[in-house]
Amino acid sequence: MRIERVGSLHFVQTNHVNWVIDDHPDGVVLIDSGYVGQRAELIASLHALGRAPEDVRAVLITHAHADHIGGAAWLAKEHGTPVYAPPGEVAHIHREHIQQVTPLSIVRKAARPGVIAWAASIAPLLGGDPALAVPSATAAPSDDGLVQVPGTPRLIALPGHTSGHAAYLYEESGVVVTGDALVTGHRTSRRSGPQLLPSMFHHDLPRASESLGRLPELDATTMMPGHGPSWTGSLRHAVEIARRP
């Protein structure tokens, strides 16, 4: 686990997936939360900041895949922590439907470098429930696009990876938390640097590619993705790299 700080935001990078802790003076907010089996890492990342799970005022979710909501489900159940999802993602986090890579898709891509090793490494982290839900999750409360939690990030809709996927823009810090809309690496990818995840992970790949066009409009110079290291520089350049063949 590696933690990088930009202002009150702490980017937690693990071998499997990343999350962000906003250690804001008005209260701690968690953005995404890892797999069920990463609870110890999640708690350790909070302890590294002198915080505990009960200090978390809210969890913001970029999208409802199992590797992003595991800790949120536990915090909601054990501590009553509010969990907020983008409006278009609420049905997904409730598991009224599911838009996630299937075992059949993984089998079909088994010959791709890294896929079998990746699948084997995450199996123990799923907690036996790849369709994990957070029944108490609600739509992120916003006022003119600003989410009403400490830090007041701006919700940026970036559909495609899932139908309701969104990023969170911290305008004062110049940071955008992109979830899986734009990443910088993955164990099943041969590339490093800004990129879309491999096609099997996207619900609607053409729409995910189209959503990249929103990122250069944002006033941010640091990207904290769901997978891979952080990125500092022009978001326009990052998108150009991601779109290269």
ABEGO torsion letter per residue (X at the ends): XBBBBBEABBBBBBAABBBBBBBBAAEBBBBEAEBAAAAAAAAAAAAAAGBBAAABABBBBABABAAAAAAAAAAAAAAGBBBBBBAAAAAAAAGABBBBBBAAAAAAAAABBGAAAAAAAAAAAAGGBAABBBAABBBBBBBGGBBBBBGGBBBBBBBGABAABBBBBBAAAGBBBAEAABBAEBAABABBEBBBBBAAABABAAAAAAAAAAAAABBBABBBBABEBBBBEBAAAAAAAAABX
